[in-house]
């Protein structure tokens, strides 16, 4: 008896959206291992640090003025400001402020910034609903994992084509997190992802301008709106990620459902979260580390440096290779300038370093112009890799290589570094005592019955 051939199954028939919706909907706090809970607390503390530091930024002020003119129900806190606004406006403003300095965390699974695309939407919703710390943590992980899975579905072509994944893919994470907090069912959660997907936007061509932080704010606004509309009965397609003319089909050449649905090494994408310790685009960090190491180990005299060659992933040319930056924002996306900072001993973690004054300083420009960026075509580099060769006036040469894409192995030590970062950023705005109280509340986040005390402390002293 001959076998009847089975009908071929197209990858487009794999129910990616429904599967991700179900994963997000059914995640429980008891499913979170201790290290995932610790990483969640670390993400929140780091997010509060960079949001407080971003609160006085010009783009945040402009958005705050616009929101103030529009008015709105004062229900959700604006971090670093003494007023409340509507949930959606708070998500927009806090999301934009948290990405204003480009000092927030990264995950290479979707080549973007996960926490700024989830926490602002989730925090506004949790504050208004009186959600517990456990509920917040569970929803955060649900959103975080959804971002990474949705991002890996269309990687790397989506990002390489010119989309800013924080704004596009981030919208799905915000929607999934808020849907989980609202307790939506599978169909409602899938609808929320669909509503999010049709709003998703963000262009890499805007890097170095105020629009890049706005992408994070819009991801939060749109994701929160999507979940709230789905909860009210607003409908959408349930297969936005995989359907013809859906998100994957229209936003890049790559489509990998097997990657999106597979469990990452270690079971959680959150375990691969990367925190920033330089206040610039993550694509510059490996080169900065090379320069810092050579400066320290070789005791380089900047005056003796003849030339510097930096080799990076070719995609860096589209992300962080502004040759002659003029503003502080542009400086954060310039390999040449950030490497010049590191070689000159300028603090790359200092917020004030990225300024128009430094970008135009003759000594900095002189060093910047000694630096040549080479694109390592065919070398198998990732955007987290860099090689550096420094040649001195006497003909001697020194080399270094660094990969900034390796997560910390010691979470306790990482927590200590992040707490120091938090106090350095939050202390000047809030005062040391209030900053310490916030850090203490985050440390026992799962014990909090609600988040009102925590957000209530995040205003200037």
N, C-alpha and C positions, 0 to 999 in steps of 0.2 A: 504494500500500500504506500503510495507516494505521499510525502508530506505536503500539506497546503502551505504555500509561502505566506508568511505573515506580511501585513502591510507595513511599509517603512514608516517609522515615527519621525517626524520632523522635529528638530530642536525647538522650533517655535511652538510645538504642542506641549512642551514641558511647562507646567503651571507655576512659573517662578513667582509671580506676584502673590498668588494664593498661598504658596508655601511660605514665603517670607511673612505674610500677614499672620499665618497660623503660628509660626515660630514666635513672633513678637507678642501675639495675643496670649499665648499659653505660658510664657516665661514667668516663673515665680521667684520670689526672694530666696526660697530654699534651694533653688537651682544655682545660686551664685556661690562659688567657692570663696574661701576667705581672701585669697589674693585678688579676686575680681572685686570684692567689696572694698578692699584697700585701694585698688586702682581707681575705683569709682570715687572714693573720697579724695584721692589725689587729683583726679580730673576736676572735681568741683573746686577744690582749694586753688588750683592753678587758674581755673577760669575766673574765679573771683578776683584773683590778683591782677590778671591782665585787663579785666573789665573795669576795676577801680582805677587802674593806671590809664585806661583809655577814656575814662569819663570826661576829663578836661580837654580832650582833643578837639580841634576845630570841626571835624566832621560830626562828632557827637553833639557839639553845641548847635550846629546848624539843624540837625535832626530834632534836637530838643526844642528849638525855637519853632520849627514847623509844627511839631506835635502840640506845643503849647498853644499855638494859634488855632489849631483845629479843635482843641478841647477833647473831652472824652471822660468816661466814667473813671474816677480815681480808685482803681481796685488792685493794681499790681505795681510793685516797687520798681523804680529806676535806680540801678546800682550806681552809687557815687553821686546821686542827686537827691535833694530833699523833697521830692514830690512823687506822686503816683499817677498812673494813667491807665488806659484800658489794657487788657491782656495783650491784644494784638500789637498795640503801639509799644508796650514795654518789651515785647519779644523783638520787635524791629530795632528799637533803640539799644537795648542791651546786647543784641546780637552784633550790631554794627560796632558798638564800643569795644566789645571783647576781641574783635579782629582788627581794630584800628592800628595797633602797634605791630601786628604780625608776630606776636610773641606767644601765641597759643599753640596747643599740641597738634600733632600730625599723625596720620596713619597712612602708610604707603599702599595698603590694600586698595584704596581708592584715590590716592595721591591728593589728599585734602586735609582739612582741619575738622575733626569730628565734634569736639566738645562745643565749639561756637555755633555749630549748626543744630545742636540738640538742647543744651542746657537753657539758653534764654527762653525758648518756647515752653519747655517743660517747667522751668522755675516759675514763670508767670502763671501757668495753669495750676501748678501745685499750690502756690501761695493763695490763689483765689478759692480753690476747692478745699483748702485745709488738709492737704494730703500729708501723710507721714513721711519720715525719712526713708523708711523701708520702701514705701510705694515709689518715692522719687528714684531711689537707687535701681529698683527693678525696671522702671520705665526707661531710665537712662541707658541701661545695658541693652534693653530691647531696641532702642533707637540707634545706639552705637553699632550694634551688630548688623542692623538693617542697612545702615549706610555702607558698611564695608562689603556686605554681600551684593547690594545693588551696584556699588562701584566696581567690584570685580567682575560683574556681569558684562560690563562694557569696556573694561580695561585691556590694553592701555590706550586704544584708539580714541576714546572719548576725550580724555585729557589732552592727548597729543594733537587732536584736531583743533583745539582752542577753547574748549569748555572748561570753566573753573568748577571743579567737582564739588567744592565746598558749597557753592550756590546751587548747582544742579542736583547732584546726588544727595547733598545735605538736606534738601527739602523732604526726601523720603524718610530720612532718619528722624527729623522733627515730627513728621506726621505719625510715624510708627510709635515714637515715644509717647506722644500725646494721646494717641488711640489706646495705648496700653494703660495709661493713667485713667482714662475715661471708662475703661472696661468694655470697649467695643467688641462685638462678636467678629467672627472671621470675615463675613461679607462686608460689614461696616468698615473693618480695618483695610480690606482690599479696596473698598471705595475711597477711603482716605488716601491710600497710596495713589489711586488714580487721579483724585482731585489735586494731590500734590504734584504728580508728574506733569500734568498739563500746565502747571505754573512754573515749573523748574527753569531757571535761567542763570546765566553768569558767564562772562567772556574773559579769558586770560589776557586779552589785549588791554584790559583795564588795570592790570597790575601796575603798581606805582602811583595810583590815583585813589581818590576817596571811594570810587566805585567798588574796589575789591572788598573792603570791609562791609559795604552795603550788601554784597552778595550773601554774606552770612546772616545779616539782619533780615533780608528778604526770605531766605530759606526758612528761618524761624517763624516769621510772620505767615508765610504761605503754608508751612507744615501745620502750624497750630490752627489756622483757618480751615485747612482740609479736614482735620480730625473733628473739629467742632461742627462743621457742616455735615460730615458723615453721621455724627451722633444725632443730628436733627432729621435725618432721612434724606439728605442730599445724595444723589446717585452718581455713579461714574462707571466706566468699564472696570471689570475685576482683573484684567490682565494687561494693565498699562505697560509693564516692563517688556513683555514678550510679544504683544499683538502686532499685526501689520500696521505700519505707520504709528507705532507706539514709541516709547522712549528709546529703547535700544535701536530700533530700526531707523530712527531719525537723528540719533545723536552720536553716531560713530560707526566705524567699520567692523568692530569686534563684538562678538556675542558668544558668551561662554556660560551657559546655564549650569554646566557641571562644576565649574569653579565657584559660581555664586552659591550653589546649594551644598557644596562639600564643606565639611568642618575643617577649619584651619588647624595647623599644628598647635596643639595645646587646647583646642576646643573653643577658644574665644578669640576674636580679633582684638579685643581690648588688651590682651596680653602683649600685643605688638604696638601699643601706644608709645609715641615718642614725644617727650616734653622738650621744650626749647629753653636753652640757656644763653642764646644770643638773640637779640631783639631784631632779627632780620629774617628774610625768607629762608625756609629750611634748606633750599637748594644751595645756599651759600655756606652752610654750617661745616661741611666736611673740609672745604677750602680754608675756612677760618681756623679750624683745628690744626690743619697742616701748618699754617703760618704761625700760630701760637706755639706749636711744638718746636718748630725750627728756631723761632726767636729765642725761646727759653733754653733749649738744649744746646744750641750753637752760639748763644749770646750774640746774636746778630746786631751789628751796628747798621742802622738804616742808611747812613751816609755811604756805606761801603757796598750796598746792594746795587749791582749793575742792571740785572734784569730778573724777572720772575715769570715762569711759565706755569699756568694752572691748566690741568687737563680734567675735563668734566664730561658727563653724559651729554650727547648732542641735544637732548631735549631741554637742557639748561639754557640754551640760547633763546628759547621761547618764554622762559620763566624769570630768570634772574641774571641776565647779561646786559643790563643797561650800561653802555660804555662810559658815558660821561654824565652821571646824574647831577641834577641841579638842586633838588629838594630833598628833605629828609625822607619822604616816602619813596622817592626814586632810589635813594641810597640803600634802602633795605633790599632792593632788587638788583644790586650791582655787585657781581663777583669781584670786579677790579677794585671797587672802593672798599668793600668789607675786608678784603685781603690787605689792602693798604692800611686800614685801621689796625688790623691785628699785627702787622709787621711794625707799625709805629708805636704800638703799645696803647692805642686808644681802646677804651673799654667797649667791646662789642655787645655787652649785656646792658650797658647804660643807655637809658632812653634818650638822654640829651646828646648822645654821640651822633644820632641820625638827624642832622640839622642842615639847613642851608649854609650855615656858617662853616661847618666842617666840610661839606661837599665842595665849597669854594675856597678852602684854605690852600694857599700856594704850596705848602709843604706836603699836604695830603695829595694834591693834584700831581706834584712831582713824583711821589711814590706810585700813585695810581697809574701814571703813564709809563712806568717801568714794567707793568704787569700785562702779560698777554694771555688771553684765554684761548685754549685749543680744545676743540670738540673731538672727543675720543671715539671717532667713528669705527665701528667694528671691534671695539675693545671689550664689549660686554659690560660696560659701566651702567650703574643705576644712578638715579638723580641724587642719591645719598653718597656717592663715591667721588673722591677727588684725589688727584696726584699733583704734587708741586715740586718744581725744581728752581732753586735759588742760586744764581751765579753772582759772585762777589767781584769786586774790582781787581783783586789779585788773581783771578782765574779759578779759585776754588768753587766747588759746587756742592750743594746739599739737597737731598730729596726726602720727601715724606709722602705717605698715603694714609687716607682715613676714610672709614665708612661710618657715616652718622646714622645709619639705618638699623643699628643693633639696639634692641630694648635693654633697659637696665636689668641686671640679674639680681641685684640686691634691692628689694622694694623698700626695706627699712631705710637704707642709706638714701635712696631716691626721695623718700618722704622728707628726710631732713633737709636735703638740698631744695626741694620744692617749698618747704616751710620758710626757709631763708629767703627764697625768691619772693614768696608772698609778703613777708614782713618788709622787704626792701621796697616793694611796690605799693603796698596798702598802708604801711606805717605813716608815710608823709601826708597822706590824705585823711586818714582816720585817727591817727595817734596810736602809740604802741599798745596802750591798754585795750582799746576797742579791737584792734587787729588781733591781739592775743585771744580775746573772747570769741571772735569769729573762728579762729583756728581751732579752738577748743570745741566749739559746736560741730564743726565739720568732722573732727576726730571721732565724735560719737553720733554720727549722722543717723545710723539705723535705730538709735534710741529716741530720736526726736518725734514727738506726737504730731508736729507740724513744723513749717519752716518760717513762721512769722518772726520769731526772735532773731533768727539768722539774718533774714533780709532786712529786718529793722535796724540792724547794726551797720549795714552797708551804706551809710550816709556820712557826709563829712562831719567831723567832730565839732 
